[in-house]
Amino acid sequence: MTGNLEKYQLNIGGEWVDPNSGEWFESYNPFLGKPWALFPRGDETDATRAVDAAYKAFTEGEWPAMSPTARGALLRRLGDVYAAHAQEMGEIEVADNGKLIAEMAAQNAYVPQWYYYFGGLADKIEGAVTPIDKPDTFNFTLHEPLGVVVAITPWNSPMLLTAWKLAPALAAGNTVVIKPSEFTSASSFKFMELVEEAGFPPGVINVVSGYGAEVGEALVKDERVRKVAFTGGSMSGQRVYETAAAGLKKVSLELGGKSPNIVFEDCIVENAVKGAISGIFAASGQTCIAGSRLLIQESIHDEFVDKLVAFAKTAKLGDPMSMDTQVGPVTTQPQFEKILGYLDVAKEDGAELALGGARAERPECGDGWFIEPTIYTGVNNQMRIAQEEVFGPVLSIIPFKDDDEAVAIANDVVYGLAAGVWTQSIERAIEIPKRIQAGTVWVNTYRAVSFVSPFGGYKRSGLGRESGQDAIRDYMQTKSVWISTASEVPNPFVIR
Ligand code: NAD
């Protein structure tokens, strides 16, 4: 501890170490608006040290000698250790990112499922004996790990998004360097204590913190890194993709969204109102899957907006550690300012303000970075407020006439992460999801994710899929092994 600030260290090769720079930076508690922890400022030297350790653990010692079954057992042990610390992990994340304890405790209690699921999958990835078309030849395939994987995460759900990458990467036999967000690295450091308790060999999992342009970029560039698994903003994702391309690395990208939540006239209105609320005000709108464009069929538009505004007005803002708070602060000051900027943009674009539209000055919000739950009506899909990711509690309502228009508006953005559909029609429930350009479509629900179901983006929302059985393939490569049983080598100048 330095003063009352928790001072963390990097974890490389199983050791707690100071950053090469000798520098730490402050992490703010978004509710208090004050620093609460000091994170090490990692640099290129630290990136190299971490990749050295991960590469060594991949090529020598206990980890590469371990059977997939033993790896699976270790992952499940990590799941158990994590489950025992889920509440504590949730509390650390609330101090760092200001999300509600109600959400972060539940989210962290769910995290072990990724370690259980991929632990179970570790020894079920089978190669094949191919029906080879050559005489005197035996040919089979092996699915092998890639090597060192870099996992880069954002600030909104640090440990959940780490698990999405780490669990399949380790199940496949890779080693990993985690680069958490510079705003929310605390849970990743605490996580390394759990990794140690579970009994992972040193260097299999490493954590280096710091800024994206410094340590993040250096990790992506390192020649020995064979895959980068990234979740974050679209601009940073594009940059990571370009940097990784130079080294011909595998990349998976989970990026931003501008998801349509589509309310048809035949929906159960009370449920759809709750779905709209959960889409945009849960987590203060700071989720990639936020249903930030609410498309409402014209015939029920006014009635729906009245009910939605009335419900949103009751939202309880305040201390994220209190179980009855419903909307917490924005996680970072730059993000807070960005959202305020978008409120000006909406005004300039001519959107009509139905609720909020300003910083929340309520006494229960103290000095925290709070934005009033905000609803705009009369939004045209071409407005910036409808096209750009705000990443805050700001909803744009866009009316539509019929199914074709709803689908056209839904798809008319560069993103394609998620969508919601509210209807009682079985035809719509089946046909509309097929027509929407998004990696996830929810019908009569919103914001559901699972370790079992693939998650990822269409268009500029990303590349690759996390969760579900196929995710592990993104962390593997296939080898073809040929064995000749012929007694002599035929003409060596001719291809066999
Ligand atoms: P960000 O892009 O600023 O940062 C994400 C991470 O990337 C951080 O760890 C950062 O340090 C690192 N980084 C930044 N530039 C880098 C570079 N050049 N090289 C290597 N690393 C670099 O994003 P953020 O503000 O932390 O998170 C919010 C964004 O994340 C939103 O756009 C949101 O939609 C997106 N997000 C997507 C998903 C998803 O699953 N699709 C989930 C959560 C958040």
Boltz pocket constraint, residues with backbone or C-beta under 6 A from the ligand:
constraints:
  - pocket:
      binder: B
      contacts: [[A, 152], [A, 153], [A, 154], [A, 155], [A, 156], [A, 157], [A, 161], [A, 179], [A, 180], [A, 181], [A, 182], [A, 210], [A, 211], [A, 212], [A, 213], [A, 215], [A, 216], [A, 217], [A, 220], [A, 231], [A, 232], [A, 233], [A, 234], [A, 236], [A, 237], [A, 239], [A, 240], [A, 253], [A, 254], [A, 255], [A, 256], [A, 257], [A, 287], [A, 288], [A, 289], [A, 389], [A, 391], [A, 417], [A, 457], [A, 461], [A, 462]]
      max_distance: 6.0
